[in-house]
């Protein structure tokens, strides 16, 4: 899978930004729960609805964790072919390792695949333990994620009960996915590997639900009781438009159900709105230079 062209550039005019913000905001009027949306392209935040609200990340945290692991591989402190022991006590929730008790070890690359494509919580905890909390925290800082934090293992009921949770914002997720359109976070071979893994996502009832066949969606959903999230990128005619949708305070009947539901429909319709408005914004004839400072100015100002 080829990455988006880092030299491509699009300037969103004020009216297009306003139109997209209004369409996203309108989706929240009759939707269950409360919502945060963020859209980014070319290093800038394009549109947002309550995007700075800090809330539990659910499984969207597995994307910055994947990047942290691949950065460790790039530094030589981890190897994708290294074998990891599968713990005897396995995490519940999503994934398959909790049921495959005969599987006693996995390659790092295999744990990474399971962590992202089927959101396996045991595999995620294996990656966390392999990297260590300090390495992960430092890597999040290096990515410019000032508020996104990994503070507990997956399915750690005791930590959750004591108020310890993993956190993020729609703004930081959208800007992180925007940076994945370039090779700034990861060098070319590992960058391509990250995009390939995201492209094999198995849970597609949200962001991709209402997209046309010519739109490619690389994304990572997440869910907790009362919450349904999704964050990723929409590849439209060679462009790379990042989108994040986080929800909370969902009714019990919606938040505890699997598969499509009212919250999933809101995310799908929001992603479609992003695509529809983005198609009307032409690419610049002269690409801009995307400096690191420009990319993160909106998230740190």
C-alpha atoms as an extended CHARMM CRD file, in Angstrom:
* protein
*
       301  EXT
         1         1  UNK       CA              0.0000000000        0.0000000000        0.0000000000  PROA      1               0.0000000000
         2         2  UNK       CA              1.5090000000        3.2980000000       -1.0580000000  PROA      2               0.0000000000
         3         3  UNK       CA              1.3410000000        6.1840000000        1.4140000000  PROA      3               0.0000000000
         4         4  UNK       CA             -0.3510000000        9.4190000000        0.5360000000  PROA      4               0.0000000000
         5         5  UNK       CA              1.8580000000       11.8290000000       -1.3740000000  PROA      5               0.0000000000
         6         6  UNK       CA              3.3740000000       14.0810000000        1.3180000000  PROA      6               0.0000000000
         7         7  UNK       CA              3.8160000000       16.8350000000       -1.2680000000  PROA      7               0.0000000000
         8         8  UNK       CA              0.1000000000       17.0890000000       -2.0590000000  PROA      8               0.0000000000
         9         9  UNK       CA             -1.6650000000       20.0690000000       -0.5280000000  PROA      9               0.0000000000
        10        10  UNK       CA             -5.1740000000       21.3540000000       -0.1450000000  PROA      10              0.0000000000
        11        11  UNK       CA             -6.2800000000       24.7020000000        1.1900000000  PROA      11              0.0000000000
        12        12  UNK       CA             -9.7250000000       24.5950000000        2.7030000000  PROA      12              0.0000000000
        13        13  UNK       CA            -11.5370000000       27.9060000000        2.2860000000  PROA      13              0.0000000000
        14        14  UNK       CA            -13.5330000000       29.3390000000        5.1590000000  PROA      14              0.0000000000
        15        15  UNK       CA            -16.8940000000       28.4660000000        3.6060000000  PROA      15              0.0000000000
        16        16  UNK       CA            -15.9520000000       24.7920000000        3.1150000000  PROA      16              0.0000000000
        17        17  UNK       CA            -14.7780000000       24.5980000000        6.7200000000  PROA      17              0.0000000000
        18        18  UNK       CA            -17.9920000000       26.2020000000        7.9060000000  PROA      18              0.0000000000
        19        19  UNK       CA            -20.1200000000       23.8880000000        5.7660000000  PROA      19              0.0000000000
        20        20  UNK       CA            -18.4040000000       20.7590000000        7.0670000000  PROA      20              0.0000000000
        21        21  UNK       CA            -18.5560000000       21.9010000000       10.6800000000  PROA      21              0.0000000000
        22        22  UNK       CA            -22.2600000000       22.6260000000       10.3200000000  PROA      22              0.0000000000
        23        23  UNK       CA            -22.9420000000       19.2010000000        8.7940000000  PROA      23              0.0000000000
        24        24  UNK       CA            -21.0560000000       17.4230000000       11.5610000000  PROA      24              0.0000000000
        25        25  UNK       CA            -22.7770000000       19.4850000000       14.2210000000  PROA      25              0.0000000000
        26        26  UNK       CA            -26.2020000000       18.7460000000       12.7150000000  PROA      26              0.0000000000
        27        27  UNK       CA            -25.6140000000       15.0180000000       13.1100000000  PROA      27              0.0000000000
        28        28  UNK       CA            -25.3740000000       15.4330000000       16.8700000000  PROA      28              0.0000000000
        29        29  UNK       CA            -28.7760000000       17.0950000000       17.2610000000  PROA      29              0.0000000000
        30        30  UNK       CA            -30.8890000000       13.9360000000       17.2630000000  PROA      30              0.0000000000
        31        31  UNK       CA            -28.0750000000       11.4600000000       17.8680000000  PROA      31              0.0000000000
        32        32  UNK       CA            -27.8120000000        9.4190000000       21.0480000000  PROA      32              0.0000000000
        33        33  UNK       CA            -25.1900000000       10.5490000000       23.5610000000  PROA      33              0.0000000000
        34        34  UNK       CA            -22.6680000000       13.3500000000       23.1240000000  PROA      34              0.0000000000
        35        35  UNK       CA            -20.0820000000       13.6600000000       20.3600000000  PROA      35              0.0000000000
        36        36  UNK       CA            -16.6220000000       14.9240000000       19.4870000000  PROA      36              0.0000000000
        37        37  UNK       CA            -15.4850000000       15.2120000000       15.8550000000  PROA      37              0.0000000000
        38        38  UNK       CA            -12.2280000000       16.3550000000       14.2620000000  PROA      38              0.0000000000
        39        39  UNK       CA            -11.1080000000       16.5400000000       10.6300000000  PROA      39              0.0000000000
        40        40  UNK       CA             -7.5320000000       17.2700000000        9.5340000000  PROA      40              0.0000000000
        41        41  UNK       CA             -5.7070000000       17.5150000000        6.2300000000  PROA      41              0.0000000000
        42        42  UNK       CA             -2.2680000000       18.7470000000        5.2630000000  PROA      42              0.0000000000
        43        43  UNK       CA             -1.2230000000       19.4180000000        8.8450000000  PROA      43              0.0000000000
        44        44  UNK       CA             -4.2150000000       21.5930000000        9.7490000000  PROA      44              0.0000000000
        45        45  UNK       CA             -7.3920000000       21.0260000000       11.6850000000  PROA      45              0.0000000000
        46        46  UNK       CA            -10.1690000000       21.6100000000        9.1410000000  PROA      46              0.0000000000
        47        47  UNK       CA            -13.3400000000       21.1870000000       11.1740000000  PROA      47              0.0000000000
        48        48  UNK       CA            -14.2070000000       20.1810000000       14.7050000000  PROA      48              0.0000000000
        49        49  UNK       CA            -17.0390000000       19.7090000000       17.1600000000  PROA      49              0.0000000000
        50        50  UNK       CA            -15.9590000000       19.6500000000       20.8100000000  PROA      50              0.0000000000
        51        51  UNK       CA            -12.7030000000       18.0800000000       19.6290000000  PROA      51              0.0000000000
        52        52  UNK       CA            -10.6670000000       18.9450000000       22.7460000000  PROA      52              0.0000000000
        53        53  UNK       CA            -12.8640000000       16.9650000000       25.1150000000  PROA      53              0.0000000000
        54        54  UNK       CA            -10.6200000000       14.5040000000       26.9680000000  PROA      54              0.0000000000
        55        55  UNK       CA            -12.2290000000       11.1040000000       27.3360000000  PROA      55              0.0000000000
        56        56  UNK       CA            -11.4670000000        7.3800000000       27.6290000000  PROA      56              0.0000000000
        57        57  UNK       CA             -9.8680000000        6.2450000000       24.3900000000  PROA      57              0.0000000000
        58        58  UNK       CA            -11.0980000000        2.6450000000       24.2910000000  PROA      58              0.0000000000
        59        59  UNK       CA             -9.2390000000        0.7680000000       21.5380000000  PROA      59              0.0000000000
        60        60  UNK       CA             -8.3030000000        3.8540000000       19.5210000000  PROA      60              0.0000000000
        61        61  UNK       CA             -5.2470000000        4.0100000000       21.8380000000  PROA      61              0.0000000000
        62        62  UNK       CA             -3.9290000000        0.9570000000       19.9880000000  PROA      62              0.0000000000
        63        63  UNK       CA             -2.9260000000        3.1210000000       17.0150000000  PROA      63              0.0000000000
        64        64  UNK       CA             -0.4220000000        5.3180000000       18.8910000000  PROA      64              0.0000000000
        65        65  UNK       CA              0.7030000000        2.1270000000       20.6580000000  PROA      65              0.0000000000
        66        66  UNK       CA              1.3310000000        0.5070000000       17.2550000000  PROA      66              0.0000000000
        67        67  UNK       CA              3.3620000000        3.5400000000       16.1760000000  PROA      67              0.0000000000
        68        68  UNK       CA              5.3300000000        3.4370000000       19.4410000000  PROA      68              0.0000000000
        69        69  UNK       CA              6.2400000000       -0.2030000000       18.8380000000  PROA      69              0.0000000000
        70        70  UNK       CA              7.2810000000        0.4140000000       15.2340000000  PROA      70              0.0000000000
        71        71  UNK       CA              9.4130000000        3.3590000000       16.3510000000  PROA      71              0.0000000000
        72        72  UNK       CA             11.1160000000        1.0060000000       18.8070000000  PROA      72              0.0000000000
        73        73  UNK       CA             11.7530000000       -1.3720000000       15.9020000000  PROA      73              0.0000000000
        74        74  UNK       CA             13.2760000000        1.4980000000       13.9540000000  PROA      74              0.0000000000
        75        75  UNK       CA             15.5730000000        2.3140000000       16.8750000000  PROA      75              0.0000000000
        76        76  UNK       CA             16.6700000000       -1.3060000000       17.0960000000  PROA      76              0.0000000000
        77        77  UNK       CA             15.3100000000       -1.8660000000       20.6100000000  PROA      77              0.0000000000
        78        78  UNK       CA             12.6540000000       -4.2930000000       19.3680000000  PROA      78              0.0000000000
        79        79  UNK       CA             12.4320000000       -6.8210000000       16.5270000000  PROA      79              0.0000000000
        80        80  UNK       CA              9.2750000000       -7.8090000000       14.6630000000  PROA      80              0.0000000000
        81        81  UNK       CA             10.4660000000      -11.4370000000       14.6190000000  PROA      81              0.0000000000
        82        82  UNK       CA             11.1020000000      -11.5240000000       18.3610000000  PROA      82              0.0000000000
        83        83  UNK       CA              8.9740000000      -14.1030000000       20.1770000000  PROA      83              0.0000000000
        84        84  UNK       CA              6.6640000000      -12.9960000000       22.9880000000  PROA      84              0.0000000000
        85        85  UNK       CA              5.1420000000      -15.3460000000       25.5420000000  PROA      85              0.0000000000
        86        86  UNK       CA              1.3480000000      -15.2700000000       25.6540000000  PROA      86              0.0000000000
        87        87  UNK       CA              0.4200000000      -14.7950000000       29.3270000000  PROA      87              0.0000000000
        88        88  UNK       CA             -1.4650000000      -17.4700000000       31.1900000000  PROA      88              0.0000000000
        89        89  UNK       CA             -4.0170000000      -14.9160000000       32.4100000000  PROA      89              0.0000000000
        90        90  UNK       CA             -5.5790000000      -13.5410000000       29.2580000000  PROA      90              0.0000000000
        91        91  UNK       CA             -7.6650000000      -10.4170000000       28.8380000000  PROA      91              0.0000000000
        92        92  UNK       CA            -11.3050000000      -10.7120000000       27.9260000000  PROA      92              0.0000000000
        93        93  UNK       CA            -13.2450000000       -8.5090000000       25.5680000000  PROA      93              0.0000000000
        94        94  UNK       CA            -12.3630000000       -8.3900000000       21.8880000000  PROA      94              0.0000000000
        95        95  UNK       CA             -9.9000000000      -10.7430000000       20.2510000000  PROA      95              0.0000000000
        96        96  UNK       CA             -9.2350000000      -14.4720000000       20.0140000000  PROA      96              0.0000000000
        97        97  UNK       CA             -6.2620000000      -15.2380000000       22.2470000000  PROA      97              0.0000000000
        98        98  UNK       CA             -8.5050000000      -15.5880000000       25.3090000000  PROA      98              0.0000000000
        99        99  UNK       CA             -9.9870000000      -18.6480000000       23.5830000000  PROA      99              0.0000000000
       100       100  UNK       CA             -6.8640000000      -20.0370000000       21.9180000000  PROA      100             0.0000000000
       101       101  UNK       CA             -5.2820000000      -21.4050000000       25.0730000000  PROA      101             0.0000000000
       102       102  UNK       CA             -2.8870000000      -23.6800000000       23.1870000000  PROA      102             0.0000000000
       103       103  UNK       CA             -1.1530000000      -20.6440000000       21.6520000000  PROA      103             0.0000000000
       104       104  UNK       CA              1.7630000000      -19.9900000000       23.9980000000  PROA      104             0.0000000000
       105       105  UNK       CA              3.8680000000      -17.5080000000       22.0360000000  PROA      105             0.0000000000
       106       106  UNK       CA              3.6600000000      -15.0950000000       19.1240000000  PROA      106             0.0000000000
       107       107  UNK       CA              6.0320000000      -13.0290000000       17.0420000000  PROA      107             0.0000000000
       108       108  UNK       CA              5.9140000000       -9.3110000000       17.8170000000  PROA      108             0.0000000000
       109       109  UNK       CA              4.5640000000       -8.7640000000       14.2880000000  PROA      109             0.0000000000
       110       110  UNK       CA              1.7310000000      -11.2240000000       14.9600000000  PROA      110             0.0000000000
       111       111  UNK       CA              0.8090000000       -9.5730000000       18.2560000000  PROA      111             0.0000000000
       112       112  UNK       CA              0.7420000000       -6.2210000000       16.4530000000  PROA      112             0.0000000000
       113       113  UNK       CA             -1.5230000000       -7.6140000000       13.7400000000  PROA      113             0.0000000000
       114       114  UNK       CA             -3.9820000000       -9.0360000000       16.2670000000  PROA      114             0.0000000000
       115       115  UNK       CA             -3.9110000000       -5.8540000000       18.3370000000  PROA      115             0.0000000000
       116       116  UNK       CA             -5.0600000000       -3.6540000000       15.4650000000  PROA      116             0.0000000000
       117       117  UNK       CA             -7.0180000000       -5.7730000000       12.9890000000  PROA      117             0.0000000000
       118       118  UNK       CA             -9.2350000000       -7.5910000000       15.5010000000  PROA      118             0.0000000000
       119       119  UNK       CA             -8.4570000000       -5.4300000000       18.5460000000  PROA      119             0.0000000000
       120       120  UNK       CA             -7.1910000000       -8.3850000000       20.5860000000  PROA      120             0.0000000000
       121       121  UNK       CA             -6.7660000000       -7.1910000000       24.1720000000  PROA      121             0.0000000000
       122       122  UNK       CA             -4.3320000000       -9.9190000000       25.2280000000  PROA      122             0.0000000000
       123       123  UNK       CA             -2.0710000000       -9.0990000000       22.2830000000  PROA      123             0.0000000000
       124       124  UNK       CA             -2.2980000000       -5.4260000000       23.2190000000  PROA      124             0.0000000000
       125       125  UNK       CA             -1.2080000000       -6.1430000000       26.7780000000  PROA      125             0.0000000000
       126       126  UNK       CA              1.7080000000       -8.1500000000       25.4040000000  PROA      126             0.0000000000
       127       127  UNK       CA              2.8200000000       -5.1310000000       23.3580000000  PROA      127             0.0000000000
       128       128  UNK       CA              2.4530000000       -2.8430000000       26.3800000000  PROA      128             0.0000000000
       129       129  UNK       CA              4.5680000000       -5.1420000000       28.5290000000  PROA      129             0.0000000000
       130       130  UNK       CA              7.2030000000       -5.5470000000       25.8210000000  PROA      130             0.0000000000
       131       131  UNK       CA              7.6740000000       -1.7760000000       25.4500000000  PROA      131             0.0000000000
       132       132  UNK       CA              7.1530000000       -0.6970000000       29.0590000000  PROA      132             0.0000000000
       133       133  UNK       CA              5.2160000000        2.2730000000       30.3970000000  PROA      133             0.0000000000
       134       134  UNK       CA              8.0710000000        4.7920000000       30.2610000000  PROA      134             0.0000000000
       135       135  UNK       CA              8.9540000000        4.0020000000       26.6550000000  PROA      135             0.0000000000
       136       136  UNK       CA              5.3110000000        4.3320000000       25.6510000000  PROA      136             0.0000000000
       137       137  UNK       CA              4.8800000000        7.6380000000       27.4900000000  PROA      137             0.0000000000
       138       138  UNK       CA              8.0300000000        9.0610000000       25.9140000000  PROA      138             0.0000000000
       139       139  UNK       CA              6.9330000000        7.9180000000       22.4670000000  PROA      139             0.0000000000
       140       140  UNK       CA              3.5320000000        9.5760000000       22.8610000000  PROA      140             0.0000000000
       141       141  UNK       CA              5.3030000000       12.7950000000       23.7660000000  PROA      141             0.0000000000
       142       142  UNK       CA              7.5760000000       12.4640000000       20.7130000000  PROA      142             0.0000000000
       143       143  UNK       CA              4.4710000000       12.1000000000       18.5260000000  PROA      143             0.0000000000
       144       144  UNK       CA              3.1480000000       15.4090000000       19.8520000000  PROA      144             0.0000000000
       145       145  UNK       CA              0.3190000000       13.7450000000       21.7810000000  PROA      145             0.0000000000
       146       146  UNK       CA              0.2070000000       16.0070000000       24.8080000000  PROA      146             0.0000000000
       147       147  UNK       CA             -3.0690000000       14.6740000000       26.2060000000  PROA      147             0.0000000000
       148       148  UNK       CA             -3.3080000000       11.1340000000       24.8430000000  PROA      148             0.0000000000
       149       149  UNK       CA             -2.1300000000        8.7860000000       27.6130000000  PROA      149             0.0000000000
       150       150  UNK       CA             -1.8580000000        5.0220000000       28.0700000000  PROA      150             0.0000000000
       151       151  UNK       CA             -2.3420000000        4.4610000000       31.8010000000  PROA      151             0.0000000000
       152       152  UNK       CA             -3.6330000000        0.9020000000       32.1800000000  PROA      152             0.0000000000
       153       153  UNK       CA             -3.7170000000       -2.5220000000       30.5430000000  PROA      153             0.0000000000
       154       154  UNK       CA             -6.7250000000       -3.5340000000       28.4880000000  PROA      154             0.0000000000
       155       155  UNK       CA             -9.6530000000       -4.9210000000       30.5140000000  PROA      155             0.0000000000
       156       156  UNK       CA             -8.0680000000       -3.9810000000       33.8390000000  PROA      156             0.0000000000
       157       157  UNK       CA            -11.2680000000       -3.8030000000       35.8850000000  PROA      157             0.0000000000
       158       158  UNK       CA             -9.4710000000       -2.8080000000       39.0830000000  PROA      158             0.0000000000
       159       159  UNK       CA             -7.7680000000        0.1580000000       37.4060000000  PROA      159             0.0000000000
       160       160  UNK       CA            -11.0160000000        1.2910000000       35.7970000000  PROA      160             0.0000000000
       161       161  UNK       CA            -12.8530000000        1.0460000000       39.1240000000  PROA      161             0.0000000000
       162       162  UNK       CA            -10.2030000000        3.2380000000       40.7180000000  PROA      162             0.0000000000
       163       163  UNK       CA            -10.6110000000        5.8760000000       37.9990000000  PROA      163             0.0000000000
       164       164  UNK       CA             -7.4830000000        5.0510000000       35.9720000000  PROA      164             0.0000000000
       165       165  UNK       CA             -8.1700000000        5.0040000000       32.2460000000  PROA      165             0.0000000000
       166       166  UNK       CA             -6.5280000000        5.5040000000       28.8620000000  PROA      166             0.0000000000
       167       167  UNK       CA             -7.3240000000        8.9290000000       27.4400000000  PROA      167             0.0000000000
       168       168  UNK       CA             -7.3850000000       10.8500000000       24.1610000000  PROA      168             0.0000000000
       169       169  UNK       CA             -9.1590000000       13.5940000000       22.2280000000  PROA      169             0.0000000000
       170       170  UNK       CA            -10.6530000000       13.6640000000       18.7580000000  PROA      170             0.0000000000
       171       171  UNK       CA             -8.2730000000       16.4870000000       17.8230000000  PROA      171             0.0000000000
       172       172  UNK       CA             -5.1300000000       14.5470000000       18.7240000000  PROA      172             0.0000000000
       173       173  UNK       CA             -6.3100000000       11.3820000000       16.9750000000  PROA      173             0.0000000000
       174       174  UNK       CA             -7.1800000000       13.2490000000       13.7690000000  PROA      174             0.0000000000
       175       175  UNK       CA             -3.8300000000       15.0680000000       13.7160000000  PROA      175             0.0000000000
       176       176  UNK       CA             -1.9900000000       11.8040000000       14.4240000000  PROA      176             0.0000000000
       177       177  UNK       CA             -3.6640000000       10.0840000000       11.4770000000  PROA      177             0.0000000000
       178       178  UNK       CA             -2.9460000000       13.1470000000        9.3600000000  PROA      178             0.0000000000
       179       179  UNK       CA              0.7770000000       12.7320000000       10.0930000000  PROA      179             0.0000000000
       180       180  UNK       CA              0.5500000000        9.0940000000        9.0240000000  PROA      180             0.0000000000
       181       181  UNK       CA              0.0850000000       10.4680000000        5.5250000000  PROA      181             0.0000000000
       182       182  UNK       CA              3.8150000000       11.2220000000        5.5360000000  PROA      182             0.0000000000
       183       183  UNK       CA              6.9190000000        9.3510000000        6.6450000000  PROA      183             0.0000000000
       184       184  UNK       CA              7.6410000000       11.7320000000        9.5170000000  PROA      184             0.0000000000
       185       185  UNK       CA              6.5610000000        9.3320000000       12.2480000000  PROA      185             0.0000000000
       186       186  UNK       CA              7.9290000000        6.1510000000       10.6740000000  PROA      186             0.0000000000
       187       187  UNK       CA             10.5070000000        5.4360000000        7.9350000000  PROA      187             0.0000000000
       188       188  UNK       CA              9.1610000000        4.0660000000        4.6150000000  PROA      188             0.0000000000
       189       189  UNK       CA              9.2300000000        0.2780000000        5.2710000000  PROA      189             0.0000000000
       190       190  UNK       CA              7.6350000000        0.5520000000        8.7220000000  PROA      190             0.0000000000
       191       191  UNK       CA              5.3130000000        3.3140000000        7.5350000000  PROA      191             0.0000000000
       192       192  UNK       CA              3.9850000000        1.0020000000        4.8100000000  PROA      192             0.0000000000
       193       193  UNK       CA              3.6310000000       -1.8170000000        7.3490000000  PROA      193             0.0000000000
       194       194  UNK       CA              1.4990000000        0.4100000000        9.6020000000  PROA      194             0.0000000000
       195       195  UNK       CA             -0.8020000000        1.3770000000        6.7340000000  PROA      195             0.0000000000
       196       196  UNK       CA             -1.1160000000       -2.2400000000        5.6250000000  PROA      196             0.0000000000
       197       197  UNK       CA             -2.1520000000       -3.3150000000        9.1190000000  PROA      197             0.0000000000
       198       198  UNK       CA             -4.7400000000       -0.5300000000        9.3580000000  PROA      198             0.0000000000
       199       199  UNK       CA             -6.0430000000       -1.5540000000        5.9410000000  PROA      199             0.0000000000
       200       200  UNK       CA             -6.7990000000       -5.0600000000        7.2400000000  PROA      200             0.0000000000
       201       201  UNK       CA             -9.2040000000       -3.7920000000        9.9230000000  PROA      201             0.0000000000
       202       202  UNK       CA            -11.9880000000       -6.3490000000       10.4660000000  PROA      202             0.0000000000
       203       203  UNK       CA            -14.5840000000       -4.1540000000       12.2110000000  PROA      203             0.0000000000
       204       204  UNK       CA            -16.0680000000       -1.9130000000        9.5400000000  PROA      204             0.0000000000
       205       205  UNK       CA            -19.5540000000       -0.9760000000       10.6960000000  PROA      205             0.0000000000
       206       206  UNK       CA            -18.6560000000        2.6780000000       11.4100000000  PROA      206             0.0000000000
       207       207  UNK       CA            -16.3930000000        4.9260000000        9.3200000000  PROA      207             0.0000000000
       208       208  UNK       CA            -16.5670000000        2.8470000000        6.0970000000  PROA      208             0.0000000000
       209       209  UNK       CA            -20.2880000000        2.0660000000        6.3310000000  PROA      209             0.0000000000
       210       210  UNK       CA            -21.5800000000        4.6860000000        3.8580000000  PROA      210             0.0000000000
       211       211  UNK       CA            -18.5140000000        5.2830000000        1.7050000000  PROA      211             0.0000000000
       212       212  UNK       CA            -18.3500000000        4.7940000000       -2.0610000000  PROA      212             0.0000000000
       213       213  UNK       CA            -16.0560000000        2.1270000000       -3.4750000000  PROA      213             0.0000000000
       214       214  UNK       CA            -13.5120000000        4.7010000000       -4.6250000000  PROA      214             0.0000000000
       215       215  UNK       CA            -12.8410000000        5.8530000000       -1.0310000000  PROA      215             0.0000000000
       216       216  UNK       CA            -10.3430000000        3.8490000000        0.9710000000  PROA      216             0.0000000000
       217       217  UNK       CA            -10.6860000000        3.8870000000        4.7490000000  PROA      217             0.0000000000
       218       218  UNK       CA             -7.8130000000        3.0050000000        7.0990000000  PROA      218             0.0000000000
       219       219  UNK       CA             -9.1210000000        3.1800000000       10.6430000000  PROA      219             0.0000000000
       220       220  UNK       CA             -9.3360000000        1.8220000000       14.1830000000  PROA      220             0.0000000000
       221       221  UNK       CA            -12.6320000000        1.6640000000       16.0890000000  PROA      221             0.0000000000
       222       222  UNK       CA            -13.0070000000        1.3780000000       19.8290000000  PROA      222             0.0000000000
       223       223  UNK       CA            -15.7930000000        0.9040000000       22.3040000000  PROA      223             0.0000000000
       224       224  UNK       CA            -16.6210000000        0.8630000000       25.9950000000  PROA      224             0.0000000000
       225       225  UNK       CA            -19.9150000000        0.9050000000       27.8340000000  PROA      225             0.0000000000
       226       226  UNK       CA            -21.5480000000        4.1960000000       26.8790000000  PROA      226             0.0000000000
       227       227  UNK       CA            -18.9670000000        4.9180000000       24.1660000000  PROA      227             0.0000000000
       228       228  UNK       CA            -18.4470000000        4.1910000000       20.4910000000  PROA      228             0.0000000000
       229       229  UNK       CA            -15.3710000000        5.6240000000       18.7210000000  PROA      229             0.0000000000
       230       230  UNK       CA            -13.6330000000        5.4340000000       15.3710000000  PROA      230             0.0000000000
       231       231  UNK       CA            -10.6150000000        7.2600000000       13.9840000000  PROA      231             0.0000000000
       232       232  UNK       CA             -8.6880000000        6.9460000000       10.7730000000  PROA      232             0.0000000000
       233       233  UNK       CA             -8.0720000000        8.3340000000        7.3370000000  PROA      233             0.0000000000
       234       234  UNK       CA            -10.2100000000        8.6840000000        4.2150000000  PROA      234             0.0000000000
       235       235  UNK       CA             -8.2040000000        8.4020000000        1.0040000000  PROA      235             0.0000000000
       236       236  UNK       CA            -10.0390000000       10.3790000000       -1.6580000000  PROA      236             0.0000000000
       237       237  UNK       CA             -8.5360000000       10.6490000000       -5.1510000000  PROA      237             0.0000000000
       238       238  UNK       CA             -5.0090000000       10.5800000000       -3.7900000000  PROA      238             0.0000000000
       239       239  UNK       CA             -5.8000000000       12.8860000000       -0.8720000000  PROA      239             0.0000000000
       240       240  UNK       CA             -5.4060000000       11.9500000000        2.7750000000  PROA      240             0.0000000000
       241       241  UNK       CA             -8.1870000000       13.3030000000        5.0080000000  PROA      241             0.0000000000
       242       242  UNK       CA             -8.0150000000       12.2890000000        8.6750000000  PROA      242             0.0000000000
       243       243  UNK       CA            -11.1600000000       11.9540000000       10.7760000000  PROA      243             0.0000000000
       244       244  UNK       CA            -11.9180000000       11.0780000000       14.3870000000  PROA      244             0.0000000000
       245       245  UNK       CA            -15.2950000000       10.5500000000       16.0410000000  PROA      245             0.0000000000
       246       246  UNK       CA            -15.6400000000        9.9270000000       19.7710000000  PROA      246             0.0000000000
       247       247  UNK       CA            -18.9240000000        9.4730000000       21.6440000000  PROA      247             0.0000000000
       248       248  UNK       CA            -19.9480000000        9.1990000000       25.2720000000  PROA      248             0.0000000000
       249       249  UNK       CA            -23.0860000000        9.0310000000       27.4350000000  PROA      249             0.0000000000
       250       250  UNK       CA            -24.7110000000        6.6240000000       24.9880000000  PROA      250             0.0000000000
       251       251  UNK       CA            -27.9100000000        4.8920000000       26.1160000000  PROA      251             0.0000000000
       252       252  UNK       CA            -27.3190000000        1.4480000000       27.5740000000  PROA      252             0.0000000000
       253       253  UNK       CA            -29.1560000000       -0.3620000000       24.7740000000  PROA      253             0.0000000000
       254       254  UNK       CA            -26.9410000000        1.2850000000       22.1650000000  PROA      254             0.0000000000
       255       255  UNK       CA            -23.6030000000        1.2030000000       23.9430000000  PROA      255             0.0000000000
       256       256  UNK       CA            -23.7350000000       -2.4430000000       24.9500000000  PROA      256             0.0000000000
       257       257  UNK       CA            -24.8070000000       -3.8280000000       21.5750000000  PROA      257             0.0000000000
       258       258  UNK       CA            -22.3950000000       -5.2730000000       19.0470000000  PROA      258             0.0000000000
       259       259  UNK       CA            -22.3340000000       -4.3270000000       15.3920000000  PROA      259             0.0000000000
       260       260  UNK       CA            -24.2240000000       -1.5140000000       13.7280000000  PROA      260             0.0000000000
       261       261  UNK       CA            -26.5110000000        0.6750000000       15.7660000000  PROA      261             0.0000000000
       262       262  UNK       CA            -27.4620000000        4.3440000000       16.1400000000  PROA      262             0.0000000000
       263       263  UNK       CA            -23.9620000000        5.3990000000       17.2540000000  PROA      263             0.0000000000
       264       264  UNK       CA            -22.2960000000        3.4590000000       14.4400000000  PROA      264             0.0000000000
       265       265  UNK       CA            -24.6750000000        5.1190000000       11.9820000000  PROA      265             0.0000000000
       266       266  UNK       CA            -23.7370000000        8.5820000000       13.2450000000  PROA      266             0.0000000000
       267       267  UNK       CA            -20.0460000000        7.8300000000       12.6810000000  PROA      267             0.0000000000
       268       268  UNK       CA            -20.7280000000        6.4290000000        9.2230000000  PROA      268             0.0000000000
       269       269  UNK       CA            -22.8030000000        9.4250000000        8.1930000000  PROA      269             0.0000000000
       270       270  UNK       CA            -20.1940000000       11.8140000000        9.5840000000  PROA      270             0.0000000000
       271       271  UNK       CA            -17.4480000000       10.1300000000        7.5710000000  PROA      271             0.0000000000
       272       272  UNK       CA            -19.6200000000       10.3740000000        4.4660000000  PROA      272             0.0000000000
       273       273  UNK       CA            -20.1750000000       14.0910000000        5.1430000000  PROA      273             0.0000000000
       274       274  UNK       CA            -16.4030000000       14.5940000000        5.3480000000  PROA      274             0.0000000000
       275       275  UNK       CA            -15.9540000000       12.9170000000        1.9750000000  PROA      275             0.0000000000
       276       276  UNK       CA            -18.8030000000       14.8200000000        0.3140000000  PROA      276             0.0000000000
       277       277  UNK       CA            -17.4820000000       18.2270000000        1.3720000000  PROA      277             0.0000000000
       278       278  UNK       CA            -13.8250000000       17.3230000000        0.7740000000  PROA      278             0.0000000000
       279       279  UNK       CA            -14.5770000000       16.3870000000       -2.8500000000  PROA      279             0.0000000000
       280       280  UNK       CA            -15.6230000000       20.0090000000       -3.4700000000  PROA      280             0.0000000000
       281       281  UNK       CA            -12.3070000000       21.4190000000       -2.2170000000  PROA      281             0.0000000000
       282       282  UNK       CA             -9.7100000000       21.3690000000       -5.0280000000  PROA      282             0.0000000000
       283       283  UNK       CA             -6.0460000000       20.5760000000       -4.5020000000  PROA      283             0.0000000000
       284       284  UNK       CA             -3.6240000000       23.4960000000       -4.5940000000  PROA      284             0.0000000000
       285       285  UNK       CA             -1.7710000000       23.9500000000       -7.8890000000  PROA      285             0.0000000000
       286       286  UNK       CA              1.4430000000       24.6360000000       -5.9200000000  PROA      286             0.0000000000
       287       287  UNK       CA              1.9390000000       22.2140000000       -3.0000000000  PROA      287             0.0000000000
       288       288  UNK       CA              2.8650000000       23.6820000000        0.3520000000  PROA      288             0.0000000000
       289       289  UNK       CA              5.7960000000       22.5410000000        2.4200000000  PROA      289             0.0000000000
       290       290  UNK       CA              4.4750000000       20.6870000000        5.4510000000  PROA      290             0.0000000000
       291       291  UNK       CA              6.8540000000       21.5190000000        8.2630000000  PROA      291             0.0000000000
       292       292  UNK       CA              6.5110000000       19.7490000000       11.5960000000  PROA      292             0.0000000000
       293       293  UNK       CA              5.7690000000       23.0270000000       13.3160000000  PROA      293             0.0000000000
       294       294  UNK       CA              2.8970000000       23.7890000000       10.9620000000  PROA      294             0.0000000000
       295       295  UNK       CA              1.4140000000       20.3410000000       11.4500000000  PROA      295             0.0000000000
       296       296  UNK       CA              1.1460000000       20.6070000000       15.1930000000  PROA      296             0.0000000000
       297       297  UNK       CA              0.4400000000       24.3070000000       15.6190000000  PROA      297             0.0000000000
       298       298  UNK       CA             -3.3280000000       23.7250000000       15.7990000000  PROA      298             0.0000000000
       299       299  UNK       CA             -2.9740000000       21.0650000000       18.4960000000  PROA      299             0.0000000000
       300       300  UNK       CA             -0.6370000000       23.0070000000       20.7500000000  PROA      300             0.0000000000
       301       301  UNK       CA             -1.9150000000       26.5480000000       20.4020000000  PROA      301             0.0000000000
